[in-house]
Amino acid sequence: MLLWSEEHGTNYPMHVALTNGGSKELTLAGHVAPVFRAVSNELQNPRVLVCPADKERPPPARFDSFTDEKVSYFVALNAALSRPESVLVGDRHLATNQIPLRGGVARIDDLQSVGWTKQIHNGGGNVALADGSAHFVAGKGIQILLQASGPIATFVMPGGPAPSEHRRSFPIGLIYFGVPIASAIVLFVWCIRRARRNLEGVK
């Protein structure tokens, strides 16, 4: 996504009109899939957009059949390259006052009310920041990160049912330094491609 933003005036897809290759209108209407569809050339494989711990989401086979119900991650409308520590995307099992967020646009005025549910990653979650870094945060760590995005957080949550309370969390044996493998792929992929591009420019 960083590579895409550099080619579109440092704007992310959710801030760029559809006519210019972005997803602004659809994202503001509450759809998260168009954001990732806009950067499909960077992602290449849509299956990385479903975390292996998210057992309730079927991995998409193609981008042309890609829907909100096949995404494990929210998008933060507040993200900006000018605020490199602002949250860009993250795991979908967020809650406010312990009530899971549903699909669509969610404006949160009280950042202290935000937390993770126990589903998917058992009280923690993965987030990627505007600077391209990825982090696994637990407890109130998400609140601290969100404060860098401003006093108000606006998320676009993937549609479909919230994570079921009856699902088991991801096996700890498949976690590497606290970040599930597939989540690391989707959160780091644009960083890797950006690095490759920089190396090619040096040659």
C-alpha positions in Angstrom: 0.0 0.0 0.0 3.0 2.3 0.6 4.1 1.8 -3.0 0.6 2.6 -4.3 0.4 5.7 -2.2 3.7 7.0 -3.4 2.4 6.7 -7.0 -0.8 8.6 -6.0 0.4 11.7 -4.3 1.0 10.0 -1.0 -2.7 9.2 -0.7 -4.1 5.8 0.2 -6.8 4.1 -1.9 -9.6 5.1 0.5 -8.6 8.8 -0.1 -8.5 8.6 -3.9 -11.6 8.7 -6.1 -12.7 5.7 -8.1 -12.0 7.6 -11.4 -8.3 7.9 -10.3 -7.9 4.2 -9.4 -8.8 4.6 -5.7 -11.8 3.4 -3.6 -12.9 6.5 -1.8 -16.6 6.4 -2.7 -17.0 2.7 -2.0 -14.9 2.9 1.2 -17.0 5.8 2.6 -20.0 3.7 1.9 -18.7 1.1 4.3 -16.8 -1.3 2.0 -13.3 -2.4 2.8 -12.6 -4.9 -0.1 -12.2 -2.1 -2.7 -9.3 -0.7 -0.8 -7.3 -4.0 -1.2 -8.6 -4.5 -4.7 -7.0 -1.2 -5.6 -3.6 -2.5 -4.5 -4.1 -5.9 -6.0 -0.9 -5.6 -8.2 1.1 -5.2 -5.0 -0.6 -8.0 -3.1 -0.8 -10.4 -6.0 -2.5 -13.2 -4.0 -5.9 -12.3 -2.4 -5.6 -15.2 0.0 -3.2 -13.2 2.2 -6.1 -11.0 3.1 -7.6 -13.7 5.3 -5.6 -14.5 8.5 -5.2 -18.3 9.0 -6.6 -17.7 12.6 -9.8 -16.3 11.2 -11.5 -19.6 10.6 -14.9 -18.0 9.7 -13.6 -16.3 6.6 -13.1 -18.2 3.4 -9.9 -17.2 1.6 -10.7 -15.5 -1.8 -9.5 -17.2 -4.9 -9.5 -14.2 -7.2 -9.7 -10.4 -6.8 -12.6 -10.2 -9.2 -14.7 -12.2 -6.8 -13.3 -10.5 -3.7 -15.9 -9.2 -1.2 -15.9 -7.7 2.3 -16.8 -11.1 3.8 -13.5 -12.5 2.6 -11.3 -9.9 4.4 -9.8 -10.3 7.9 -8.7 -6.7 8.3 -10.2 -3.3 8.9 -8.9 -0.1 7.3 -8.4 3.2 9.2 -9.6 6.3 7.4 -7.4 8.4 9.6 -4.2 6.9 8.4 -1.8 9.3 6.6 1.8 9.2 5.5 2.3 12.5 7.2 1.6 10.7 10.5 3.8 7.6 10.1 2.7 6.1 13.5 -1.0 6.3 12.6 -2.8 2.9 12.3 -3.5 1.9 8.7 -5.0 -1.6 8.8 -5.5 -4.3 11.5 -7.3 -7.5 12.5 -11.1 -7.2 12.4 -11.9 -8.4 15.9 -12.1 -5.0 17.5 -14.6 -3.9 20.1 -15.7 -0.8 21.9 -16.8 -1.3 25.5 -16.4 -5.0 24.8 -19.0 -4.9 22.1 -17.6 -6.2 18.7 -17.6 -3.8 15.9 -19.8 -4.8 12.9 -19.2 -4.3 9.2 -19.3 -0.7 7.8 -17.9 2.6 8.9 -17.3 3.0 12.7 -16.5 6.4 14.2 -15.0 6.1 17.7 -14.8 9.2 19.8 -13.6 7.5 23.0 -10.3 5.7 22.2 -10.1 4.4 25.7 -13.1 2.2 24.9 -11.3 0.3 22.1 -10.0 -3.2 22.7 -9.7 -6.6 21.1 -12.2 -9.4 21.6 -10.8 -12.8 22.7 -11.6 -14.3 19.3 -9.0 -15.0 16.6 -5.9 -13.9 18.6 -7.1 -14.3 22.2 -7.1 -10.7 23.3 -4.4 -9.3 20.9 -4.2 -8.4 17.3 -2.0 -7.3 14.4 -1.9 -3.8 13.1 0.1 -2.1 10.3 1.1 1.5 10.6 1.4 4.2 7.9 5.2 3.8 8.0 4.8 0.2 6.8 5.7 -1.4 10.1 3.6 -4.3 11.6 3.0 -4.9 15.2 1.2 -7.5 17.4 -0.4 -5.6 20.3 -2.4 -6.9 23.2 -4.5 -5.2 25.9 -4.5 -1.4 25.9 -1.7 -1.4 23.3 -4.2 -0.7 20.6 -5.4 2.4 22.4 -1.9 3.8 22.6 -1.4 3.2 18.8 -4.7 4.8 17.9 -3.8 8.0 19.8 -1.1 8.7 17.2 -3.9 8.9 14.6 -5.8 11.7 16.3 -8.4 12.1 19.0 -11.0 10.3 16.9 -10.7 7.0 15.1 -12.7 6.1 12.0 -12.5 2.5 10.8 -14.1 0.7 7.9 -14.8 -2.8 9.2 -15.2 -5.8 6.8 -18.8 -7.0 6.5 -20.2 -10.2 7.7 -20.8 -11.5 11.2 -18.4 -10.6 14.0 -15.9 -13.3 15.1 -17.8 -16.1 16.9 -17.1 -16.6 20.5 -17.0 -20.3 20.0 -14.1 -20.3 17.6 -10.7 -21.3 18.9 -7.8 -18.8 18.8 -4.8 -19.4 16.5 -2.4 -22.1 17.8 0.5 -20.5 19.5 2.9 -22.8 17.7 2.1 -21.1 14.4 2.9 -17.7 15.7 6.3 -16.2 14.9 7.4 -13.4 17.2 3.7 -12.8 18.0 2.7 -12.2 14.4 0.7 -14.9 12.5 2.5 -15.9 9.3 -0.2 -14.8 6.8 -0.9 -11.6 8.7 2.8 -10.8 8.5 2.6 -11.4 4.7 -0.2 -9.0 4.1 1.2 -6.3 6.5 4.7 -6.5 5.2 4.2 -7.1 1.5 4.1 -3.5 0.5 7.3 -2.8 2.5 9.0 -5.6 0.7 8.0 -4.4 -2.7 9.0 -0.9 -1.8 12.4 -2.1 -0.8 12.8 -4.0 -4.1 11.8 -0.9 -6.0 14.4 1.2 -4.1 17.1 -1.5 -4.8 16.3 -1.5 -8.5 16.7 2.3 -8.6 20.2 1.9 -7.1 21.4 -0.5 -9.9 
